[in-house]
Amino acid sequence: MRTYRAVLARLDAGASPERIADDLDRREDAVRAILESMRREGHVRRIDCSETGCSACPMADACPTPTSQTAQYVVSADGRALLGDERSSEQLTER
């Protein structure tokens, strides 16, 4: 569960799957498998950019996703709640 939450936290901070893999010293396909597991659990949503293209996206000008990457993951409210639970318990143990 530790890696799961580390991936979720980095994704919430705006890191790409490739960057997360580098940060955690994991293979990119392993990180993508974790992201798909998160999607099934409802902790992230997958946005498929290939269906609509950048021209239809309101965030196209600010999007950090390379045009060669056709999907992006965003943390859902449930994912943020999971991170919030972890952050709250960490703060309690620091006191």
Secondary structure, 3 states (H helix, E strand, C coil): CHHHHHHHHHHHCCCCHHHHHHHHCCCHHHHHHHHHHHHHHCCEEEEEHHHHCHHHCCCCCCCCCCCCCCEEEEECHHHHHHHHHHHHHHHHHHC
